[in-house]
Amino acid sequence: MTTPRTDTGEIPVSAVSPQEVERLLLGAWAETRRTARGVLKDPQFHKVEGMSTADHRERTLKQLHALVEQGAVHRAFPKEFGGQDAHGANIAAFEELVTADPSLQIKAGVQWGLFGAAVMHLGSREHQARWLPGIMSLEVPGAYAMTEIGHGSDVASIGTTAIYDPETEEFVLHTPFEAATKRFLGNAALHAKAAVVFAQLITRGVNHGVHCFYVDVRDDEGRALPGITIEDDGHKGGLNGVDNGRFRFNQVRVPRTHLLNRYGDVAADGTYTSSIESPGRRFFTMLGTLVQGRVSLTGSAVAASKLALIGAITYGNQRRQFHTASPTEEQVLMDYQVHQRRLIPRLAKTFAAAFAHEKLLAKLDDVFSGRDDSDENRQELETLAAAIKPVATWHALDTLQEAREACGGAGFIAENRFTSLRADLDVYVTFEGDNNVLLQLVAKRLLADYAAEFKNADVGALASYVANQASDRVMHRFGLRRALQEFRDTGDERRSANWFKQPEVQRQLLAGRVRQMVVDVASELRSTAKLPMQKQAEVFNEHQYEIVNAAKAHADLLMWESFTDALERVEHEPTKQVLTWLRDIYALTTIEETLDWYLGNGRISSQRARTLSPYINRLLARVRPHAQDLVDGFGYEPDHVRMEVASGAEQARQEEALEYYRTLRASSEAPVDEKTLLDKKRAAERAARAR
Amino acid sequence: MTTPRTDTGEIPVSAVSPQEVERLLLGAWAETRRTARGVLKDPQFHKVEGMSTADHRERTLKQLHALVEQGAVHRAFPKEFGGQDAHGANIAAFEELVTADPSLQIKAGVQWGLFGAAVMHLGSREHQARWLPGIMSLEVPGAYAMTEIGHGSDVASIGTTAIYDPETEEFVLHTPFEAATKRFLGNAALHAKAAVVFAQLITRGVNHGVHCFYVDVRDDEGRALPGITIEDDGHKGGLNGVDNGRFRFNQVRVPRTHLLNRYGDVAADGTYTSSIESPGRRFFTMLGTLVQGRVSLTGSAVAASKLALIGAITYGNQRRQFHTASPTEEQVLMDYQVHQRRLIPRLAKTFAAAFAHEKLLAKLDDVFSGRDDSDENRQELETLAAAIKPVATWHALDTLQEAREACGGAGFIAENRFTSLRADLDVYVTFEGDNNVLLQLVAKRLLADYAAEFKNADVGALASYVANQASDRVMHRFGLRRALQEFRDTGDERRSANWFKQPEVQRQLLAGRVRQMVVDVASELRSTAKLPMQKQAEVFNEHQYEIVNAAKAHADLLMWESFTDALERVEHEPTKQVLTWLRDIYALTTIEETLDWYLGNGRISSQRARTLSPYINRLLARVRPHAQDLVDGFGYEPDHVRMEVASGAEQARQEEALEYYRTLRASSEAPVDEKTLLDKKRAAERAARAR
């Protein structure tokens, strides 16, 4: 299909095909997403705002049962137990739950994505047969007892102990001090009958590190079993449909066979065995299933960002404020440059995050289906998830907030859901891996990759690399290279825009930044290799901020690459053009955010830099007429959106008001403005004086 | 008092005097603040988390009655009615309410700061005598009916009409279309018996613009009076103790004498008179009392930021995570550079905002006390409030969020209040003047000042100015000036730090940016002066983003100046030293945020720019040991803070855990780590092979 257009942005306003956008975004699991969305149109799944915590918790439990009835939550489980062995599809469907109620999503995630997944991935065939049916049917609601008051991100250091007693062939689970209390556990406060509990496995005087145990926690009447103290975490900033709570164990005995023993086992006599020799690698293998949580939160964050933008952009296209350019008609919010600046770059980043997430999900499916479950691919999946999850979840909070502000007071009313979604998603940035900690994992991987590359380089290559580095430094130090650029580059706006819009330029800028930041940090750290541990830690800490920033830059690049790859899949040309502008907006606003780095490192001349912001503003104005089609392309229906601001009511109100004034002006009853009279009077006085 | 110190930051850890910091921050209304804080230690005023909306609303109403009993809310009213004519003190006390419950604050603000203040400032002596006693005693709860569904920031365009009927000597209040429904009105949904209603005053066929009317809205049984439809705005993102609602008027008749007629009156025969000839000036004069709301929200936002930092910094000094530098002791969070980066710049900005607010409050007191109520001073107050309110309220949301994230999962639990305060304060950024709209007011004032300055300049000065401008431009265009700087400035870190820490350099950088941004925008706009309105509006819109950014830069400068002035008032030398570093951190992180501008405009060389971030990191490490004393200096007691993370419980838990491990290591029962055994085994194997 071809629609007339030119390169200067003159394509018809209705050029974007929302259907094409939808097709593109639904991605590989389109049918699953459509099915899941269909299920979630049912009002029984929708969050009721302003409900009491107690009622919300009960409602969420009921919703979970309803999901079981609909067969909506078993895709990841083995076929023999009624699942589909479909890991990517499972997560694609799971992500959609956020549109109904994030509490529903997280409680479902605890039950099937954490509790159930631990039994499935860490347990034996026998464990699965014994426990999965009850977990899948929700006959046995369960908790995932990993986090402690004193240890969240540093799971390896948790304090709970599981000491093996060969006399009775039992493990003795114990909370040795208050900080080792399990905390923030979904399902724990009220509903869990059992839990998977992570504890230091100690047998024959040796601590084999963190392992996972299946533990019954409540009797049939819902009372805590002997030795287990359960407390309620109480009201939270959001997700109050989830009953988070705490467990303390006082010498609680569980049968030896309750150790989920896929990666490490204890024989009746207390002998420990494992298929993985290194305790470190064993630990990370056992924790590997956690990546599913990170991937699914990424997708959920993208879905919430989409809802926010549907609300704010629809409203921005209908609400009018200030007689900016006409005395009779107020201006639509989306026509204001600042409004475009607030919403369209976030729209662009939402697309980027959506495409990056789709890649992540495909990789997860490769790994978990066993289709490509190499160590390398698994590590790549984990690094990718650790990079994208922080950026996508922070982006969701930022977008929900900006959208809420862009709707003014209306954005604050619960019926418009921005504040509710934001409150619920808040914790997504610190759970399933604190964002700042995840970024440090990414950075460590980047540094390790760089070190490996360096080690493998032959001496000649190395020497020339070092020489290049050195001359680079001299060039930078004396600003020579940039000064030369500037004499040549007089800041011609058109030439500058032509440069910025080239994908190769964007790639070089984004990738060059990651590369240089890693090189800079690595060279600082290399000199410390022979220092004592404490000193090394100090130097590392002195560069921690840079390290985190390098990881963020890496995530930016990954998102840009995903967006750029996705453009190849767009068949409808005008849609492709608009999405290309949107990709450019993503790239250029990302570069703009750290423009000081590009300037300070001589990557962009100050002449060019000064043209960047105006060029972005022009791109925003170019995309602006298509903003509605783009959010319509998210494919959510009114039953998913459920926001007054997106209902069209504002448009009706504006038309009614406009009609009222139009009729009034045409009638004889229209009052005259005092100001008009005053202006006339003053003009008459001036005329009199002039005579 | 002198404490030994050097310029390199080696001052004792306990060098900061929290008492001195407290004295400094309590400012001019220290006694009032202390009294208000004393009252608010009473648990009856404290927000109960997780309460239902209905219960919260009733509780808040009761709290208002309790405030009346305590004599805590009448300071601004005239002495003859039992007030104190004390405007600055009134707001200082009002701000403290946020620590108890922001709903309490806002409901009190509606009753006395808006409803009561409208009667006081817009009404006659007779109006005051008639209505103020009931308002002050809360016998008559009231609403402030200004905002409509269709008009928030653009009050001049509201749709509600008040048409004078000389036959009956009444005004007929009417809502002519749905968008003119009054909305988001505190007290409206349940408790208001009366309201001040803003409407277009029309008499004898002339619209005299927006005026304010005192209107009874409910009878003694709480039913809406005839012609008035009242609806509930329902659940909100926060502030659910305030019963927001809507009014619609259907030909509601109010006596002529209910027009609050201080600035405009209608005689029995319908003749309109006003002491202010210009309808525009009259409108802005009537709206002038709104500035009180902006000033008080600024102070409240600062108070909430303080609470957030007390929580996160106290916890950051106690919570430990990861064995970064020692195998037996985990590292305290505040020792991580990223944690310092997250919290200390926000601490610095909180001080800057506090000092700027103190200035604002002093100016408000000057104006409202009549001590210095010139037109110029009033405009200056309004511009100052319009600049600081956006920055301070956004800062509060940002700080509450970062503090919540810095406490991980604990930050999300309601008992730690971060999420609750954030939810309640969210709307502070859009009410009492939408932040983005306020910034545009500031920018317009900056542009007007610049234009006036230009007009007054004599020809010679102007010519030389233009010449300077031109050579400046050439210098910038060819990067000459910077290139020269760079040859001279080889990026020596010490010299660079010495430069950055000079107050004069900071001032020049911050002030120079505002100046240049205004000049740049003004020169773009000047060329449009003769174009038609629509075209002018277009060009203005094309620079709207720059304009808003110029206003933000202006606010940054004001905050820096306030901080710098406040340093003069510090008597305790070591405290002064630490606060000076903190001021430097505020200045330099602010510059760092827009470093691209300084680079692109040749204000900072790229050599220097590269030393900025490391220098900030060193300053953060220098302030870090004093962070606890600084937040202790906020002067809030446990009854104000009420956060588990700030209670010291974490410290006790850490000590208990440390003691447990210490005892265990000393005993014979300590398990050996599998990793230790493995390392030994491998070493033995290597030794065997070597033999």
Interface residues (C-beta under 8 A of the other chain):
Chain A: E49 G50 S52 T53 T147 I149 G150 H151 G152 S153 D154 S157 G159 P176 F177 E178 A179 A180 R183 F184 Q200 I202 G205 V206 N207 H208 G209 D233 G234 H235 K236 G237 G238 N240 Y272 E277 S278 P279 G280 R320 Q321 F322 H323 T324 A325 S326 E330 D335 Y336 Q337 V338 R341 R342 L397 Q401 R404 E405 G408 G409 G411 F412 I413 A414 E415 F418 T419 S420 R422 A423 D426 V427 V429 T430 F431 D434 N435 N436 H476 R477 F478 G479 R482 A483 E486 F487 T490 G491 M533 Q534 A537 E538 F540 N541 E542 H543 Q544 Y545 E546 V548 E592 L595 D596 Y598 L599 G600 N601 G602 S605 S606 Q607 A609 R610 S613 N617 R653 Q654 E656 A657 Y660 P671 V672 D673 E674 K675 L677 L678
Chain B: E49 G50 S52 T53 T147 I149 G150 H151 G152 S153 D154 S157 G159 P176 F177 E178 A179 A180 R183 F184 I202 G205 V206 N207 H208 G209 D233 G234 H235 K236 G237 G238 N240 Y272 E277 S278 P279 G280 R320 Q321 F322 H323 T324 A325 S326 E330 D335 Y336 Q337 V338 R341 R342 L397 Q401 R404 E405 G408 G409 G411 F412 I413 A414 E415 F418 T419 S420 R422 A423 D426 V427 V429 T430 F431 D434 N435 N436 H476 R477 F478 G479 R482 A483 E486 F487 T490 G491 M533 Q534 A537 E538 N541 E542 H543 Q544 Y545 E546 V548 E592 L595 D596 Y598 L599 G600 N601 G602 S605 S606 Q607 A609 R610 S613 N617 R653 Q654 E656 A657 Y660 P671 V672 D673 E674 K675 L677 L678
